[in-house]
């Protein structure tokens, strides 16, 4: 089943649309109580074909941004997106909801709009937020992304923020132009994400904080290891959790238990929160 989907982008997209659309009928993408404009972020979990410069052929890849040293959580891998704009995003949402646009072409859109127009409107604003922020961060063409469906929200541990992820497929664009917030754009093979031996246990030392006996506290997190030409990148935190939700829903994939995974050591200091170096 996995190979059948991973070797054909069209089948992969249709499978994702069906799984996420059916799941939306069982569990809404947003709460009935609505969202808080000040603490809500919309992000895009983007997939696309692997760049020709890396390898030819059809193979879906996850597209991630690496945060620059000028922002909070520097060096982390993340999905493009960010805070909602109440002045701009509702108007953009109307455009992307048109019958010829990304949401309007999603097979479940009319059904969702008729069933609960309030939730559908919120979904459209979150999608618009993700597209607007992605254009700003990496010059993603907002009209070149196919909407595949929503994923459950994630609450950040270190910041008062709730992330609403939306899954999209980049139809043609292969090159991106990161702004000052983004160090680089990475492509991660979906086949690699489904390999258990790529997962690890990220042991983080919280420098600047005092634990038992005065030592810096240490905490273990599940992670995924991405091998680039120059180094190993670590996918962890909320972006990791969103990715695992997707893999569980779409492929029924679960990584090995945390205690069985190889150890990778790291450290966080005060600049991780402030973004200053």
SULMOMO-V97228 format. One record per backbone hydrogen bond with DSSP energy under -0.5 kcal/mol. NH is the residue of the N-H (numbers start at 1). CO is the residue of the C=O. If there is no record, write none. Layout:
BEGIN
nh=NH co=CO
nh=NH co=CO
END
This chain:
BEGIN
nh=5 co=1
nh=6 co=2
nh=7 co=3
nh=8 co=5
nh=12 co=8
nh=13 co=9
nh=14 co=10
nh=15 co=11
nh=16 co=12
nh=17 co=13
nh=18 co=14
nh=19 co=15
nh=20 co=16
nh=21 co=17
nh=22 co=18
nh=23 co=19
nh=24 co=20
nh=25 co=21
nh=26 co=22
nh=26 co=23
nh=27 co=23
nh=34 co=31
nh=37 co=35
nh=39 co=36
nh=40 co=36
nh=41 co=162
nh=42 co=82
nh=43 co=41
nh=43 co=164
nh=44 co=80
nh=45 co=43
nh=45 co=166
nh=46 co=44
nh=46 co=63
nh=47 co=168
nh=48 co=61
nh=50 co=59
nh=54 co=51
nh=55 co=51
nh=59 co=57
nh=61 co=48
nh=62 co=188
nh=63 co=46
nh=64 co=62
nh=64 co=186
nh=65 co=78
nh=66 co=184
nh=67 co=65
nh=67 co=76
nh=68 co=181
nh=71 co=68
nh=73 co=272
nh=75 co=67
nh=76 co=73
nh=77 co=234
nh=78 co=65
nh=80 co=44
nh=82 co=42
nh=84 co=40
nh=86 co=84
nh=88 co=85
nh=89 co=85
nh=91 co=88
nh=92 co=88
nh=93 co=89
nh=94 co=90
nh=95 co=91
nh=96 co=92
nh=97 co=93
nh=98 co=95
nh=101 co=98
nh=103 co=96
nh=104 co=96
nh=104 co=98
nh=105 co=101
nh=106 co=103
nh=109 co=106
nh=112 co=108
nh=113 co=109
nh=114 co=110
nh=115 co=111
nh=116 co=112
nh=120 co=116
nh=121 co=117
nh=122 co=118
nh=123 co=119
nh=124 co=120
nh=125 co=121
nh=126 co=122
nh=127 co=123
nh=128 co=124
nh=129 co=125
nh=130 co=126
nh=131 co=127
nh=132 co=128
nh=133 co=129
nh=134 co=130
nh=135 co=131
nh=136 co=132
nh=137 co=133
nh=138 co=134
nh=139 co=135
nh=140 co=134
nh=142 co=140
nh=144 co=141
nh=146 co=169
nh=148 co=167
nh=149 co=167
nh=151 co=165
nh=154 co=163
nh=156 co=161
nh=161 co=159
nh=162 co=39
nh=163 co=154
nh=164 co=41
nh=165 co=163
nh=166 co=43
nh=167 co=149
nh=168 co=45
nh=169 co=146
nh=170 co=47
nh=171 co=144
nh=171 co=169
nh=177 co=138
nh=179 co=137
nh=182 co=179
nh=183 co=66
nh=184 co=66
nh=186 co=64
nh=188 co=62
nh=189 co=187
nh=190 co=60
nh=193 co=189
nh=194 co=190
nh=194 co=191
nh=195 co=192
nh=196 co=194
nh=198 co=195
nh=199 co=196
nh=200 co=223
nh=201 co=262
nh=202 co=200
nh=202 co=221
nh=203 co=201
nh=203 co=264
nh=204 co=202
nh=204 co=219
nh=205 co=266
nh=206 co=204
nh=206 co=217
nh=207 co=205
nh=207 co=268
nh=209 co=206
nh=211 co=209
nh=211 co=215
nh=214 co=211
nh=215 co=212
nh=219 co=204
nh=221 co=202
nh=223 co=200
nh=224 co=235
nh=225 co=198
nh=226 co=233
nh=227 co=225
nh=228 co=226
nh=228 co=231
nh=233 co=226
nh=233 co=231
nh=235 co=224
nh=235 co=233
nh=236 co=234
nh=239 co=236
nh=240 co=236
nh=241 co=237
nh=242 co=238
nh=243 co=239
nh=244 co=240
nh=245 co=241
nh=246 co=242
nh=247 co=243
nh=248 co=244
nh=249 co=245
nh=250 co=246
nh=251 co=247
nh=252 co=248
nh=253 co=247
nh=260 co=257
nh=261 co=258
nh=262 co=199
nh=264 co=201
nh=266 co=203
nh=268 co=205
nh=272 co=269
nh=273 co=270
nh=274 co=270
nh=275 co=271
END
